[in-house]
Amino acid sequence: MQTNFTPEQLNDLGTRHANEILRSCVHCGFCTATCPTFQVLGDELDSPRGRIYLIKDMLEKQRTPDAHTVKHIDRCLSCLSCMNTCPSGVHYAHLVDHAREYIEQNYKRSWDDRALRWVLSRVLPYPTRFRFALLGAKIGYPFRKLLPDARLRAMLELMPKRIPPVSRNDDPQVFPATGKRRKRVALMTGCAQKALNTDINDATIRLLTRHGCEVVIADGAGCCGALSHHMGKSSESHISAEKNVRAWMREINGEGLDAIVINTSGCGTTVKDYGHMFAESALFAEAATVANLARDISEVMIDLGLETTGTTPALRAAYHAACSLQHGQQIKTYPKDLLKAAGFEVVEPRDSHLCCGSAGTYNLTQPEISGELKCRKIAAIEEKQPQLIAAGNIGCMMQIGSGTELPIVHTVELLDWATGGPKPPSLHEFPNVGVGSCRTPYDSVGSA
């Protein structure tokens, strides 16, 4: 793609990188075949290629973003499926993130849009605040259909069935390895996950210590910054990321770390990109060190080798591949391999490359498109008639779980169970299979 940035514009690192990405695009359109929003809306501007044209025009002319451009860029899930399909290696993720930052700095949204984004960025990354918000949502849930705003209704529809008790395992501490220590690792406990499902981190700690890992919960580590980052709020995301870098570097420079283990794949994709995030910062070398040590829990367990008890039932598990894991981190087989090694019968739904519609805060800011993608995903899963759904990302679990009666369990909970841990709470009672329970039909979003 030909670009026409001025030398002055190219003095800016972000613009220079965007220019390189734009010039690598050859207009082939292969990305449209795997873009979820293009599949739903059928509009060229709701495909990566269409958005690239919009971004190029906006950045080259340094113009104030218009509502038309913002709408189509907002509709992007950042699922990164297009990057897997692209034959030219276009780094669309960095391009759309730069565009969102530009929009955040130069476009004035409607008051309700600004208010929603402010609330999301001030609540979701903070577990205590999020817990209070969940309690409020529990009170408002029976009245959700009376709300005029679809985005507010979407928030209540995603309300978990139960608010878990606070886990003290998330506090800064060290969990010793069982037997001989094979690795010393830091566990990223995250933010929203600590409010929505405390069983995941607890299971991860048990699984790792059982396999010879000393597990460190680093003092000062918290939200990875992804939620703010994908809304274009770069200054906020950098603050969160910097806290993590400094917390983990204290451990690295102290007793050392063999890995930084992440069990929420959306966070993993972001942490592995810390080097790019701090490319112009004095923190670059440390951020790059952290990024190079970041590992999804499935990567670590493949390296350690799974030691099962052989006593778990051979349940039929539908594996949901989170976009941030299969596209963002290129981890496609490890979770399935581990589940099979644990004794589960693993099935994968059709169109497994397509997003479920969660995508961080997307299901709250774009509920209609997200709802359609959720129904398509659930229909594909239920076709396989599984007894449970396994996934490696809390956002996907909340999204899919809100539209099906099938139990949805984090992969690490199943691996913990298969190696001597407790049965995951959501599996204590099996529902009927294939009930077709998604009740969020997509009516019309419009493509103009």
N, C-alpha and C positions, 0 to 999 in steps of 0.2 A: 504494500500500500504506500502510495506516495504521500509524504507529509510536507508541510510548509511552515514549520516553526522557525522563529527568528533566532539569531545567535543569543540575543538577550534572554529569550524564553528558555533556551537550552542551558543557561547557566544554573537553572534550578534543577536539582538532582531528580525530583519527582517527575518534572516535565521531561527531562532527558530520558529517564527510564520509560516513561509512557511513550515517547517517540520511538524508542527501540522496539517496544512491543507492537505498536501500530504498524511499523514498517515490516514486521515479520508476517503480518496477515496477508494472505494471497487471495482473499475473497472467495475461497472455494465453496463455502457453505456446508461443509461436512458437519459443522457444529450444530446446525439446525436439526439434524436427525436425532440428536441425543439431548436436546435442550427441553427440559420439562415445561417451561412456560410457553415455548413455541408449540409444543404438542397440545397444550390446552387451548391456547388463544389463536394460533395459526397466523400471527402477525409477524412479519419480518423484523419489525422493531422490537419485538419481544423474543428475539433470538440473539445469540452472542454477536453474530455478524452485524445485525442491525444496530445493536447497542454500541458496537465499535465505531460505526459511522457517526452516531450521535455524540459519542465521547470525543472523537477526533475534531468534529466541528466546534464543539464547546471549548475544548482546550486550545486549539489553534487560534481561534478568534478571541480568546480570553473574555468571552461574553458572559453576562449574567445568565445563569441557567434558567430556562423557561419551564413552565409546568409540564409541557409535552415531553421534554427530555427527561425531567425528573421522574415522571410517572413510569417511563419504560425502564429507567435504571433502577428505580425502587422495586420494580417487579422481578428483578433478577434475584434468584435464590442464593447465588454464590455457591452452587452445588459442585462446580468445577468439572462436571461431566464433559463439557466442551473441550477441556484441556486434554482429556484422554483421547478424544476423537481427532483433534487438530493435527494434521500431518506436518505443520510448519512450526510447531512448538510455541505457539502464541501463549504468553503467560497472562491469560485473561484475568486471573485472580488479582494480580498486582494492578492491572489497568483499572478494573472496576472499583477497587478500593481507593485508588487515587482519585477517580471521578467522584466517588462519594464524599471524600474529604473536601474536594473542590466545591461540591454542591453545598455541603454543610457550612462552608465559609462564605459562600456567595449567594445563597438562595434563601429567601424568607418564606418558610412554610406557613400554612394556616395555623391559627392559634391552637386548634385541637390536635393537629399533627405534632406541633412543637411540644405540647403538653404531654402527649402520649410518649414521645421519644425521651423526654426528660424523665418521666416516671420510670420507664424501662431501664434507663441508664443509671438511675439513682436507687433502684430497688433490687433488680435481679442479681447484680454482682455482689450484693451484701446479704449473706444468709439470715442474719437476725431481722433485718428489714423485710426480707422476702417472707419469712415466717409470719410476721405480723400481717403482711399483705394477704397471705394465704388464709389466715383466720378471718380477715374481713371478707375475702372472696367466698368463704364457706357460708357466711351469713347471707351474702347476696345471691348465692347460687340459685335458690328457689325462684328468684325474681328475674333471672337472666333474660327471659323472653320478653320482658317489658322494656328492656333497654333499647333505645333507638339506634345506637351505634353498633355496627357489626363487630368492630374491634373490641369493644367492651364485652359483648356477648362471648366472643372467642376466648377472652381471658378467663371467664367463668367456666366455659365448656372444658377448658384444660385443667380444671381443678382436680387434684389427685383425690382418690377415694379416701385416703387417710393422710394426715400430716404426721410424719414420723417423729419420734422423740429425738432430742438432741443427742448426738453421739460424742462421747468424750474422746473417742479415738481420733477425732479431727484436731485435737489440741496438739501443740508442739511437744513432741516426745520421740523416743526411740523404742521400737519394738525389736527385741533380739531375735536372731534366727534360731530355728529349732535345729539342734545338732550343729554340725560344722558350718561355719559361715562361708557361703559361696560368693555372695555379692553384698555390697552395701548400696542401697538405693534410696532415693527420696521419692515419696509418693505425693503427687499433686492432688490435694483433696478438693480443689475447685471452689465454686461458689453456689450456684443454683442447686447443684446436686446435693449439697449438704443440707438444703432445706427440703428437697423433694424426695430423696431416697437415701437414707443413711446406710442401708444394707450393702450398697455397692462398695463403698470404701472399706467397710468392716470385712467384707468377703475378700477384697483385694489384699488387705493386711494378713489375713489368715492364710491365704493361698501363697503369698510370697514368703512369709516366715516359715511355713511348712516345707517349702522348697529351698530353704537355706539362705534366705535373704534377710539381712538386717534392714529394717524399714524405718526411715527417718521422716517425721513430719516437721519440716523446717519452719522455724519461727519467722513470721513475716510474709510467708508465701500465701497467696490467695487467688483471686480471679485472674485468669490469663489475659484479659483485656479484649477478648473476641467480641463480646456483645456490643461494646462501645465502638470498637474498631470497624465493624461492619455497618454501623450507622454513620460512619464518617467522623466520629468524635475522636480524632487521633490523639489529642492531648490527654484525654481521659484514659484511653487504652494504653498509652505510653507510661502513664503513672502506675497503672496496675502491673504492666509488664516489668517495669524497672524494679518494683518491689520484689517480684519473683526472682529476677536475675540476681539481685543483691542477696536475697535469702539463700538461694541455692549456691551462689559462689562462696558464701561463708562455709557451707558444708564441704564444697569441693576443695577449698583452700585449707580446711581443717582436717578431718579424718578421710576426706575423699569420697567420691561417689562413682559407682560403676554405671549408673543410669538414673534418669529422672522418669519415673513411671507415671503414665497418664492413662486413666480409665474412662475418660470422656473424649471421644475422638475429635469433636469440634475444638476442644482445648488443645489437643495434640497437634493439630494442623497449625494452629496459631503459634504455639511455643516453638515448633520446628522452623518457624519463619521469623523468629526474633532477630536473627542476624540481618535480614533485610529491613525489618522494622527500625533497627538502630544503626543503619548503614552510615549515617552522617553524624553519629553521636560518639562521644568519648567512651560510651559504654559498649561500643561495637564488639570489641574482642571478647568481653565477658558474655555478651548476649549470644555471640556465635558459639562460644563454648557450651553454654546452656542448651542452645538449639541442637548441637551435635550430640548431646547426651540424652535428649528427649526420646522416649520410647513408648509406644503403645503397650499396654499390658500383654497383648497377644504376642508381640515381638519378644518380650522378656521371657514369656512362658515357653515359646518355641525354643529359645536358647537354653533354658533350664531343663526342659523335658518334663512332661507331665507324668506324675506318679499317682495313678488312680487306685482306688480300693476295689474296683470291679463289682461294687454292690449297688450302683445306681441303676434304676430301670431304663431299658432301651426306649426312651420316649422319642416320638417323632417331632423334631424341632425345625421350624421354618427359620432360616437365618436371614435376618434383614441386614443388608450391607449399608451402613451409614455412608453418605456421600463423603463426609470429611475423612473417613477411613479408606474407602476404596479409590476415591478420586484425589482427595487432598494429600493422603499419605501413601497411596499406592499399595495399601495392604489389602489383599483380596482373598488369599487362601488361608492365612494363618488361623483366623477364628474358626473357620469350618474344619480345618485339620485338627485343631484342639478339641472341638466338640465331638468329632468322630472318635478321636483317641479316648475321650471320656466315656464313650459308649452310647452316644446319642445317634439316632438316625437323622441325618441332616438333609433337608430339602431347601431349594432356593426358588423363590417365585419368579415368574416371567418378568421381563423388564426390570431386573434387579438393579440396573444402572440408574434408573429414574428415582428422583427424590421423593420422599414421603410428604414433603411440604412443611417440615418443621423449620429447618434452616435458621437456627438461633431464635431471633424474634420475628421471623417472617410470618409465622402462623398467627401472630398478634397484630402485625401491621398490614398484612395482605390476606385476611381470613378467607375470602371467597376462593382465590386460586389455591391457597393452601388446603382448603377443605376438599376441593376436587382431587388434588394429588393424594390426599389422605385416603379418600374413598377408592381411588384406583389401586393404591398400594394394598389396602386391606382386602380388596376383592381378589387381587393376585395371590396374596398370602393364603386366604381361606380356600382358594381353589385346591391347594395342596393338602388340605385337611390335616393340618398339624395338631398336635396336642398343646404346643406352646410356641412362642416366638422368642428367639434370641436376638439381642442387639447389643451394640457396644457404645451407645451414645444416649445419654439421658434425655436429650431433646426429642430424638426419634421415639424413645420409649413412651414419653408423655403424649406425643402426637398420635401414634398408632394405638396406644392403649385407650385413648379417649373415644375410639370408634369401633372397638371390637370387644367381644366377650372372652376372647382367648387371653390367657395369661401371657404377659410379656416380661421377660427376665433378662437382666444383663448377663452377657456371656461369662463374665468372671464369677457370678453367683453360681452358675451351673458347674464351672470348673472347680470351684471351692467345694461344692456338694459332692462332686465325683472323687475328690481327693481327701474326703474325711470331714468336711464341714457340714453345717446344718442344711436341711432342705430349704430352698428359697421360700419365703413366706407366701408369695403369690402362687405357689404350686400346691398348696395344701388342699385345695379343692378344685378339681377340673370342671370347667364348664362344657357345654355342648360344643361340638366342632362344626365350623362352616355355617354359622348362623346368619351371615350376611348382615351384620348389625350396624354398618356405617350409615349414619343418618345425617350426613351433611352434604346434600346434593348441590351440585354446581349449577346455578341457574344462568346467570349472565354477568360477565365482568365487562365485556365490550373490549374491542381491540383498537379503537380509534384514539 
